[in-house]
């Protein structure tokens, strides 16, 4: 898929890679029973599509960098809550 996009429209390759990344988060939501993964899957995929169609690839890279920082914090908080709940 990415190879086809790269050969046809190389400037949209980063957008497609980011959308594929977002789609791959969804199964982890069910596997780990984590809302962070499920919500992130939808947020990343839709946001990157909108940003990718309206802005330069640099903005997608910046968005993904900032979102990954927020996502990591959400996972950290979710794991602390899960650990505290299971420790009781």
Secondary structure as UniProt FT lines:
FT   HELIX           2..8
FT   HELIX           10..12
FT   HELIX           13..32
FT   HELIX           35..54
FT   HELIX           57..87
//
